[in-house]
Amino acid sequence: MWLTIEGLRRKVFSRFDRGIWIVTAIQLLTAASFSICLPFLALYLYQDRGLSMTMVGVVILIAGLCSAATQIISGWLSDRFGRRPLLLGATGISIFLYSGLAALIGFSAPIWAIAVVYTVGQSVRMTTRPITSAMVMDLSPKERLTENYGFLRVGQNLGWAAGPAVGGYLATFLPYAWLFGLAALLNAVTFCLILLFLKESFHGATEQVGFRSMFYVATNRTFVIFTGLSLIVFVVMGQLGSTLSVFSVDRMGFSTAQYGLLLTMNGLIVVFFQYPVARGLNRLAKPTAIILGSLLYGLGYLFLGWIGSFAWALAAVAIITAGEIIFSPTALSVVGELSPQDQRGRYMGFFGLSDILGMSFGPLIGGILLDVFPTGPCFIWGTIAFLAFLAAAGFHRWGMVHWTSHA
């Protein structure tokens, strides 16, 4: 039995490069620090500070627009100077920004001050996304990109699962500001992990990486169309962390802890099923996987329009998560296959633009729908589901016209 367990352990650990393990651990800690406190920010601004959901959406949108710019810039800088220094800088700054939010919320500072620090914090935090994604590309064989991105998402969602559960529980007896203090502590641990154990995976491009090269990716028509369609899916994804929180707690009467459990279940499903699904996706055509993921997103959100109990909400989130574990690693793998070796950071930064814009416009659109249809959940979630179905149709056309010629 010992030999069998030891052999299995070696097989699992040796399947991934040491750098992949470290990057995955970084993603876990980063996701946990974010999800402990920030998914509840919409509730805090809406319930405690009296801000309308439309205005909450505007705050998140502004932060997203700034984050989109920093993602493109960080992807470009990582192609020029390497990945590790930028990760260290972003994580170090995040420690102080989370601490600042803790102080501002603890002393009930003006909403504009909280919004400014939140925007800066999100902009800094999101710089790490294209960098870690590019590192996975640096360290992965091309034929195993989807599998490696699936493994990365296991770590990310383990943090995403633990964060809301811990945050929702602590919020029942601790002031909300304390959650940001815990997030700052987790970022300090992440900083030490990068400093002590993470090695550089890319030592700079052989070409001259000037400022204009940041936009070279826009000349790849196949990639640009794919990014635009992904933007629609990311708008749908953006409902989970804001629109659903207010809908489930304020409209359906669920507790904050129950909403936290919805997010925790989302994370746990990814933790247990993302990797085996990602390995299975290696045998499925990428356009087919992308279309299937989009359809499941739409179906899950459509179910929320007829939600009648917490069990029904759990079922709807499970369907949404099924779409997530199919769409997300496949989308990153498509970007990896379309990007030249010396431009991986820039491609990931540009793709991150659609990610962050979608995740930022999503809460604004959801907030407007919540305000316009206060008693019409079918209209709210039917509109969101329509966007996912529209994206699926677009990916079908993209796969026939563009991916076939690329493959």
Phi, psi and omega in degrees: 000318181297318180296322180294315179294318180295320178295320178295319180298315180295322181296318181291313184290325182281348181291334183243142175300147180304323178296326178296319178299317182291316178299322178296319177296322177297317178298321179300310182293321179296316180295321180295317181296322178292310189282348175293326189236317192287330175299339180267000181294321179300318177296318181298311181294325183281311186273315185274327184251358173074020179279139178291158180294329177297316180291325174300317177298323179295317178300314181294323179295315179300316177299322180292320179297319177294321180294325179300317179295318182290331177294315179298316181294318181292324176297318178296314181296325180291332174286339182265318187245354183103170187270316191299315182299323180290322177298317179299314181296315181296319181291320178298316179294323181299327178303313182288325182289318176297320177297321178297319177295323177301315180292317182296315180289323180298326180258015178050051179296163178305148183300323182298326180291317177298318181296321181294311181293322176299317180297314179296318180298316178294321180298319179289315182299320185285347176296338183283339185298304180296333181290311179294323178295320178294324178297320177298319176298319179300324190259358187248141168295146184302321184287351181242021181299311181300318179298316181291322175292327175297318178295319177302319181288336174298312178297315180301317184277342170296319174293320179296327179286317183288321185303303181298325179296313178294314181297315179297322179291312181296328181293344179284341181221358177242150173300146183303326183301329182298332180296325178290328175297320177294322178297320177298320179297318179295324177292327176295320177296319179298318179301315180295321179298316179295315184297319189268330192236339186273126177262154178294134180258349184213128188252029176099149181284154177284335179275168175282117183263085179275175183298322182294333181295345179299335185252008178300329184299336182292349178277350179272098187298318179301316181291318183296317179296317178300318179296319179296318177293323178297328178305319180296318179294322180293330173300318178293316179302325186294354181282339188292326187265354182223298182301314181294327181297311180290320180298314185286321183274311185279322184267321183265346177082014175289156177280164176299322179296323178294320176298319176301323178293326176299315178292323179296318178297319176305313180293320182292322177299318179296317181301315186275333187245345184299312185294310178298325177294318180299321178294322178292329181293342177299336181265000183249138178301137185299317176301322179297316179296319180297317179295315180299316178299318180296318180296320179293323174303310182298318180296317181297314180290329176298322179298329181296338179294341181239027181296133181231348182206168179294325178297322178294322178297319177300318180296318180296316179294327177297319178293317177301318181293326176300319176297322181296314185287345174269314187288311192298306181292329179293319180299316178295324178294321176300315179299318180298320181287332182274347187262133173295155186302319184278359184237020185297318179298319181292320178296317179293324177295318179292318177295324176298335176300314178293323178301304186287326177295317179296316180290344179265317176292332180304306178299326178295313178297316178296321179296318177297316179297321178296321180286324183282325181241072183295337180234022183235072182299330180296322178290322180298302187278336174296321177296317180296317180297322179301321179299319180294318179293324177297317178297319179300318178296320178296319179294326177299314179294317179300318181297320181289321188271316190258312186291326180299315180291326178293314181295000000 
